[in-house]
Amino acid sequence: QVQLVESGGGLVQVGGSLRLSCAVSGRDVSNYAMGWFRQPPGEEREFVASITWRGGVTYSPHSVKGRFTISTDNAKQAVYLELSNLNPEDTAVYYCAASLWVFRSNPDYWGQGTQVTVSS
């Protein structure tokens, strides 16, 4: 089993920045690709970004438009999502996720989510 715990969300002004963290624990963690989804209020969950065990990165241009950065810290067993130049449309619950070997739209494990609220 793999456990994911997100943190770092909160309330931020338009144009501000946040760094979301995902603590990863469990068995065979190195076999999983990691990523982030988000779910705006009243809307469906959407893909944000992913990173493979080899370091390959994929972003959703429709959701982040080059403003977000995904990274990992293997020593700390953590995955990060840096959010910059935020706008109200970025308001959502952000979820960390893990997929075996290759990141998929239906990940094997989910975190509980962390709320990001952007106020104008």
C-alpha positions as CSV (number, residue, x, y, z in Angstrom):
1,Q,0.0,0.0,0.0
2,V,1.0,3.6,-0.6
3,Q,-0.2,6.5,1.5
4,L,-0.3,10.1,0.3
5,V,-0.8,13.2,2.5
6,E,-1.1,16.6,1.0
7,S,-0.3,19.9,2.7
8,G,0.4,23.5,1.9
9,G,-3.0,24.7,0.7
10,G,-4.6,27.8,2.0
11,L,-6.0,31.3,1.1
12,V,-4.0,33.4,-1.2
13,Q,-4.5,36.7,-3.1
14,V,-4.7,36.9,-6.9
15,G,-1.2,36.8,-8.3
16,G,0.2,35.0,-5.2
17,S,2.0,31.7,-4.9
18,L,1.8,28.5,-2.9
19,R,3.8,25.3,-2.6
20,L,1.9,22.1,-2.2
21,S,3.5,19.1,-0.6
22,C,2.7,15.4,-0.8
23,A,4.3,13.1,1.7
24,V,4.7,9.6,0.3
25,S,5.0,6.4,2.4
26,G,4.4,2.7,1.9
27,R,5.9,-0.3,0.1
28,D,7.7,-0.1,-3.3
29,V,7.2,3.7,-3.5
30,S,10.0,3.9,-6.1
31,N,7.8,1.9,-8.5
32,Y,5.2,4.6,-8.8
33,A,4.7,7.7,-10.9
34,M,3.4,10.6,-9.0
35,G,1.0,13.4,-10.0
36,W,-1.5,16.0,-9.1
37,F,-5.2,16.5,-9.9
38,R,-7.5,19.3,-8.8
39,Q,-11.3,19.6,-8.4
40,P,-12.9,23.1,-8.5
41,P,-16.1,23.6,-6.5
42,G,-19.0,21.9,-8.3
43,E,-16.8,20.7,-11.1
44,E,-15.1,17.4,-12.1
45,R,-11.6,16.4,-11.1
46,E,-9.0,17.3,-13.7
47,F,-5.4,16.4,-14.4
48,V,-2.7,19.0,-13.4
49,A,0.7,17.5,-13.7
50,S,2.7,14.2,-13.3
51,I,6.3,13.1,-12.9
52,T,7.7,9.6,-13.6
53,W,10.3,7.6,-11.6
54,R,12.7,8.6,-14.4
55,G,11.9,12.3,-14.0
56,G,9.7,12.8,-17.0
57,V,7.3,15.6,-16.5
58,T,3.8,16.2,-18.0
59,Y,1.6,19.3,-17.5
60,S,-1.9,20.1,-18.5
61,P,-1.7,23.3,-20.6
62,H,-5.4,24.0,-20.2
63,S,-5.4,23.9,-16.4
64,V,-2.0,25.4,-15.5
65,K,-0.7,27.2,-18.6
66,G,2.9,27.1,-17.6
67,R,2.4,28.6,-14.1
68,F,2.8,25.4,-12.1
69,T,5.9,23.2,-11.5
70,I,6.0,19.6,-10.2
71,S,9.1,18.2,-8.5
72,T,10.2,15.5,-6.2
73,D,12.6,15.1,-3.3
74,N,13.5,11.4,-3.0
75,A,15.4,11.9,0.2
76,K,12.3,13.3,1.9
77,Q,9.9,11.0,0.0
78,A,7.9,14.0,-1.1
79,V,6.3,15.4,-4.2
80,Y,5.7,19.1,-4.7
81,L,3.5,21.4,-6.8
82,E,4.6,25.0,-7.0
83,L,1.7,27.3,-8.0
84,S,2.5,30.9,-9.1
85,N,0.5,33.8,-10.5
86,L,-2.7,32.4,-9.1
87,N,-6.1,33.5,-10.2
88,P,-9.6,32.7,-8.8
89,E,-10.0,30.0,-11.5
90,D,-7.3,28.0,-9.7
91,T,-9.5,27.6,-6.6
92,A,-9.9,23.9,-6.0
93,V,-9.1,20.9,-3.9
94,Y,-5.7,19.7,-5.1
95,Y,-5.1,15.9,-4.8
96,C,-1.8,14.0,-4.9
97,A,-2.0,10.7,-6.7
98,A,0.2,7.6,-7.4
99,S,0.2,5.2,-10.4
100,L,2.2,2.1,-10.8
101,W,5.1,2.5,-13.3
102,V,3.2,5.0,-15.5
103,F,0.9,7.8,-14.4
104,R,-2.7,7.2,-15.4
105,S,-6.0,9.0,-15.3
106,N,-7.2,6.5,-12.8
107,P,-4.4,6.4,-10.3
108,D,-3.9,3.5,-7.8
109,Y,-3.8,5.8,-4.8
110,W,-5.1,9.2,-3.8
111,G,-4.4,11.6,-1.0
112,Q,-7.1,13.3,1.0
113,G,-6.7,16.6,-0.8
114,T,-5.7,20.1,0.2
115,Q,-7.8,23.2,-0.4
116,V,-6.4,26.2,-2.4
117,T,-8.6,29.3,-2.4
118,V,-7.6,32.4,-4.5
119,S,-9.4,35.6,-3.6
120,S,-9.8,38.7,-5.6
